Amino acid sequence: MKTYRSKGSQQGATLVITLVMLLMLMLMVGSAYNLSGTNLKAVGNMQFRNEAIASANIGIERVLGSAFTTAPTAEQLDVDINNDGTTDYQVSMAAPICLSAKQSAGSSLCGQQTQNMCSQDWNTVWELHATVTDAVTGAAVKVRSGVRVQLTDTQKQTVCGA
């Protein structure tokens, strides 16, 4: 003959197991919430960095599009990266620096002139510095770029020295 245990000895076991499972589920949800917040901050920082570099490139392109070799000066630019009518970033362009000048043997500035006239052309290397500041948070990114510009002897003497 089989004997059965009384139901009283098994009461509450289901409740304890359910509470343990609920506690584990709460821990998983809490850690997922914290992890998603951290990921959101990381994505926001990467977005700021990419937009700041794009803003610096806009500033550098504006300087390159100007006659910066005639009178290099520092300037401030306001950049609206998303075209909503408000300034998103402030770009501070330092005065372009002429790093080096090397006399060119034959250049595109020569045209139809003789080679003797062309010996006065110079290949100059310039360094451009852009500092981008977020108008809201004040966070900053610095970008440095170089460019080669061909100048005549007179232009070279004016902006790069002897």
SULBEL-V999131 format. One record per residue. N is the residue number from 1. RES is the residue in one small letter. PHI is phi in whole degrees, 0 to 359 (* if undefined). OMEGA is omega as a letter, one per 40 degrees, with the letter a starting at -180 (999 if undefined). Layout:
((N RES PHI OMEGA) (N RES PHI OMEGA))
//
This chain:
((1 m * a) (2 k 268 i) (3 t 249 i) (4 y 252 i) (5 r 286 i) (6 s 285 a) (7 k 294 a) (8 g 295 a) (9 s 284 a) (10 q 257 a) (11 q 290 i) (12 g 97 a) (13 a 295 i) (14 t 296 i) (15 l 296 a) (16 v 295 i) (17 i 296 i) (18 t 297 i) (19 l 295 i) (20 v 296 i) (21 m 296 i) (22 l 295 i) (23 l 297 i) (24 m 295 i) (25 l 295 i) (26 m 297 i) (27 l 296 i) (28 m 295 i) (29 v 294 i) (30 g 297 i) (31 s 291 i) (32 a 295 i) (33 y 295 i) (34 n 296 i) (35 l 295 i) (36 s 293 i) (37 g 295 i) (38 t 295 i) (39 n 297 i) (40 l 296 i) (41 k 295 i) (42 a 296 i) (43 v 294 i) (44 g 298 i) (45 n 295 i) (46 m 294 i) (47 q 295 i) (48 f 300 a) (49 r 299 a) (50 n 294 i) (51 e 291 i) (52 a 293 i) (53 i 294 i) (54 a 297 i) (55 s 295 i) (56 a 297 i) (57 n 296 i) (58 i 298 i) (59 g 298 i) (60 i 295 i) (61 e 296 i) (62 r 296 i) (63 v 294 i) (64 l 296 i) (65 g 283 i) (66 s 267 i) (67 a 270 a) (68 f 291 a) (69 t 281 i) (70 t 278 i) (71 a 208 a) (72 p 295 i) (73 t 223 i) (74 a 280 i) (75 e 207 i) (76 q 250 i) (77 l 231 i) (78 d 259 a) (79 v 242 i) (80 d 255 a) (81 i 290 a) (82 n 251 i) (83 n 54 i) (84 d 257 i) (85 g 93 i) (86 t 242 i) (87 t 288 i) (88 d 268 a) (89 y 222 i) (90 q 250 a) (91 v 252 i) (92 s 254 a) (93 m 265 i) (94 a 286 i) (95 a 298 i) (96 p 301 a) (97 i 247 i) (98 c 278 a) (99 l 278 a) (100 s 206 i) (101 a 220 a) (102 k 232 a) (103 q 293 a) (104 s 266 a) (105 a 283 i) (106 g 221 a) (107 s 222 i) (108 s 284 i) (109 l 284 a) (110 c 290 a) (111 g 65 a) (112 q 265 a) (113 q 286 i) (114 t 283 a) (115 q 295 i) (116 n 297 i) (117 m 288 a) (118 c 284 a) (119 s 293 a) (120 q 267 i) (121 d 275 a) (122 w 231 i) (123 n 269 a) (124 t 250 i) (125 v 247 a) (126 w 244 i) (127 e 244 a) (128 l 242 i) (129 h 243 i) (130 a 235 i) (131 t 245 a) (132 v 255 i) (133 t 239 i) (134 d 286 a) (135 a 294 a) (136 v 268 a) (137 t 268 a) (138 g 84 i) (139 a 293 a) (140 a 230 i) (141 v 227 i) (142 k 249 i) (143 v 232 i) (144 r 239 a) (145 s 220 i) (146 g 238 i) (147 v 211 i) (148 r 255 a) (149 v 229 i) (150 q 267 a) (151 l 234 i) (152 t 282 a) (153 d 299 a) (154 t 297 i) (155 q 298 i) (156 k 298 i) (157 q 298 a) (158 t 288 a) (159 v 255 a) (160 c 250 a) (161 g 83 a) (162 a 285 999))
//
